[in-house]
Structure formats: structure tokens, C-alpha cells
């Protein structure tokens, strides 16, 4: 596995890692958050409790397929992950346009929707799409597969921190102003 295979695989698997993290971390009621957005018809809002487990399962399937060296599972699960991120990007873009920076329910119940989150979802969909076509190939060596998963976890952690920093943008300026 070359660096030209490792880096794309790392970014593609980072999207899968984020889905697993989102499914595990989500503590609050996603249905309540989605209902407050008032964007989806009620029959889709009723399906919201399945969203967390579905995203976690899709991400876990990509990671499990990669670790097991099962290219078919990786391709199938990567298609689900890429579609998930495309749907998320579209939803967040509409939410941002119609409701502004309201909590989106992505990784927690307080983080607001933002152009950064829309862009991240698009980039993760694009990064995951080549896995659907079988590129980069799943390496035969377990060590290479573990290395990519480890790097993907680091990238996912970086994306979470970058998201938190983006959420804080502009908040310190408001604290420094006097209320005269």
C-alpha cells in the first residue's frame, strides 16, 4: 500500500469513524431536535430513532469490512456512508437556509448548523465515494489495514476538534464588548 492509497483510505474511513462516534455519543433525543427543525414530514420524523443506529451500523460495517479485508462489504457499506453524508449535507444546507444556526443534532444537541458542517459532509461523501468503486483497494496485510484505521481515527478526532473551533468562531468578541 502506497501513500497514494493510504491517505485517501484514511479520509474515507474517517467518515465511517465519525458516524460511529456520532451514534455512540448522541445522548439526547434526536427526534425532538429534528421535530424542532420542522423540515421533514411527520412520517419521516417518526423514523428518526432509527437514524443513530443506522449511521453507526453503516460506519461500523465499513470499518469491520476494512479490518477483515472484505472488499465487498467495504464497497456496499461505503455506498451507504457516502449517501448518508450527501443526505446530511442537503439537510444541513436546507436547515441553515431556513432556520439559521440552530442546533443540528450532528454530534451533540447544542452544536449549531453551519456552512462548515455542510462542507464537511460534502467532503466526507466525496472522500468515501471511491471506496464504492473499490479504490483504494483493501490491503492484504493486516498491519496496513490497522495503520489506516488508526490514521482515520486521528483524522476524525481532528475533524471533531475543528468543528468545535468553528462553533466557537466569533464568540469571544461578544464577551469582550461592554454593555453601554
C-alpha positions as CSV (number, residue, x, y, z in Angstrom):
1,X,0.0,0.0,0.0
2,X,1.5,3.3,-1.1
3,X,1.0,6.8,0.3
4,X,-1.4,7.4,-2.7
5,X,-3.6,4.7,-1.4
6,X,-3.1,5.3,2.4
7,X,-4.2,8.9,2.5
8,X,-7.5,8.5,0.5
9,X,-8.3,5.4,2.5
10,X,-7.6,7.3,5.7
11,X,-10.0,10.1,4.8
12,X,-12.7,7.7,3.6
13,X,-12.5,5.7,6.8
14,X,-12.6,8.9,8.9
15,X,-16.1,9.5,7.7
16,X,-17.0,6.0,8.9
17,X,-15.3,6.6,12.3
18,X,-17.3,9.9,12.7
19,X,-20.6,8.0,12.1
20,X,-19.8,5.5,14.8
21,X,-18.7,8.3,17.2
22,X,-21.9,10.2,16.5
23,X,-24.1,7.1,17.1
24,X,-22.3,6.4,20.4
25,X,-22.0,10.0,21.7
26,X,-25.6,11.1,21.0
27,X,-27.3,11.4,24.4
28,X,-30.3,13.5,23.8
29,X,-33.5,12.9,21.8
30,X,-32.7,13.3,18.1
31,X,-36.4,13.1,17.3
32,X,-37.0,16.2,19.4
33,X,-34.2,18.1,17.6
34,X,-35.4,17.0,14.1
35,X,-39.0,17.9,15.0
36,X,-38.0,21.4,16.1
37,X,-36.4,21.9,12.7
38,X,-39.8,21.5,11.1
39,X,-38.3,20.4,7.8
40,X,-39.4,16.8,7.4
41,X,-42.9,15.3,7.1
42,X,-44.2,13.6,10.2
43,X,-43.8,10.1,8.8
44,X,-40.0,10.7,8.4
45,X,-39.7,12.3,11.8
46,X,-41.2,9.0,13.3
47,X,-38.2,7.2,11.7
48,X,-35.7,9.4,13.4
49,X,-35.0,7.0,16.3
50,X,-33.5,4.6,13.7
51,X,-31.1,7.3,12.4
52,X,-28.5,6.9,15.1
53,X,-28.3,3.1,15.0
54,X,-28.3,3.2,11.1
55,X,-25.4,5.7,10.9
56,X,-23.5,3.8,13.5
57,X,-24.1,0.5,11.7
58,X,-23.1,1.9,8.3
59,X,-19.8,3.3,9.7
60,X,-19.1,0.2,11.7
61,X,-19.7,-2.0,8.6
62,X,-17.1,0.0,6.6
63,X,-14.6,-0.3,9.4
64,X,-15.3,-4.0,10.0
65,X,-15.1,-4.8,6.3
66,X,-11.8,-2.9,6.1
67,X,-10.3,-4.7,9.1
68,X,-11.5,-8.1,7.9
69,X,-10.2,-7.4,4.4
70,X,-13.7,-7.9,2.9
71,X,-13.7,-5.7,-0.1
72,X,-17.4,-6.4,-1.0
73,X,-18.6,-5.4,2.5
74,X,-16.4,-2.2,2.3
75,X,-17.9,-1.3,-1.1
76,X,-21.5,-1.9,0.0
77,X,-21.2,-0.1,3.3
78,X,-19.2,2.8,1.8
79,X,-22.1,3.4,-0.6
80,X,-24.4,3.7,2.4
81,X,-22.0,6.1,4.2
82,X,-21.5,8.2,1.1
83,X,-25.3,8.5,0.6
84,X,-25.7,9.3,4.3
85,X,-23.2,12.2,4.1
86,X,-24.9,13.5,0.9
87,X,-28.3,13.4,2.6
88,X,-26.8,15.1,5.7
89,X,-25.2,17.8,3.6
90,X,-28.5,18.5,1.8
91,X,-30.4,18.5,5.1
92,X,-28.0,20.8,6.8
93,X,-27.9,23.2,3.8
94,X,-31.7,23.5,3.9
95,X,-31.7,23.8,7.7
96,X,-29.2,26.5,7.6
97,X,-31.0,28.4,4.9
98,X,-34.5,28.1,6.5
99,X,-33.7,28.2,10.3
100,X,-30.2,29.6,10.5
101,X,-27.6,28.4,13.0
102,X,-30.0,26.3,15.2
103,X,-28.7,23.1,16.9
104,X,-28.4,20.4,14.2
105,X,-28.1,17.3,16.3
106,X,-24.9,16.1,14.4
107,X,-22.5,15.1,17.2
108,X,-24.5,16.6,20.1
109,X,-27.7,18.5,20.8
110,X,-26.2,22.0,21.1
111,X,-23.8,22.3,18.1
112,X,-25.4,24.7,15.5
113,X,-25.8,24.0,11.8
114,X,-23.1,25.9,9.9
115,X,-21.6,26.1,6.4
116,X,-18.6,24.3,7.8
117,X,-20.8,21.3,8.7
118,X,-22.3,21.3,5.2
119,X,-18.9,21.4,3.7
120,X,-17.6,18.6,5.9
121,X,-20.5,16.4,5.0
122,X,-19.9,17.0,1.3
123,X,-16.1,16.3,1.6
124,X,-16.7,13.1,3.5
125,X,-19.2,11.9,0.9
126,X,-16.7,12.7,-1.8
127,X,-13.9,11.0,0.2
128,X,-16.0,7.9,0.7
129,X,-17.2,7.6,-2.9
130,X,-14.0,6.0,-4.3
131,X,-14.4,3.1,-1.8
132,X,-17.6,2.2,-3.5
133,X,-15.7,1.7,-6.8
134,X,-13.0,-0.4,-4.9
135,X,-10.3,2.3,-4.7
136,X,-8.1,2.3,-2.8
137,X,-8.0,-1.5,-2.6
138,X,-8.2,-3.1,0.8
139,X,-4.7,-4.1,1.6
140,X,-3.9,-7.8,2.2
141,X,-1.6,-7.1,5.2
142,X,-3.4,-6.7,8.5
143,X,-0.7,-4.2,9.6
144,X,-1.5,-1.8,6.7
145,X,-5.3,-2.1,7.5
146,X,-4.7,-1.3,11.1
147,X,-2.4,1.6,10.2
148,X,-5.1,3.2,8.0
149,X,-7.8,2.7,10.7
150,X,-5.5,4.4,13.3
151,X,-4.9,7.3,11.0
152,X,-8.6,7.6,10.2
153,X,-9.3,7.8,13.9
154,X,-6.8,10.6,14.2
155,X,-8.3,12.5,11.3
156,X,-11.8,12.0,12.7
157,X,-10.6,13.4,16.0
158,X,-9.1,16.4,14.2
159,X,-12.4,17.0,12.4
160,X,-14.3,17.0,15.7
161,X,-11.8,19.5,17.2
162,X,-12.0,21.6,14.1
163,X,-15.8,21.5,14.3
164,X,-15.7,22.7,17.9
165,X,-13.3,25.6,17.0
166,X,-15.6,26.6,14.1
167,X,-18.6,26.6,16.5
168,X,-16.6,29.0,18.8
169,X,-15.8,31.4,16.0
170,X,-16.9,34.9,16.9
171,X,-18.0,34.0,20.5
172,X,-15.0,35.7,22.2
173,X,-15.6,39.0,20.5
174,X,-19.1,39.2,22.0
175,X,-17.7,38.6,25.5
176,X,-15.2,41.5,25.2
177,X,-17.9,44.1,24.4
178,X,-19.2,46.3,27.1
179,X,-22.9,46.7,27.5
180,X,-23.1,50.5,27.5
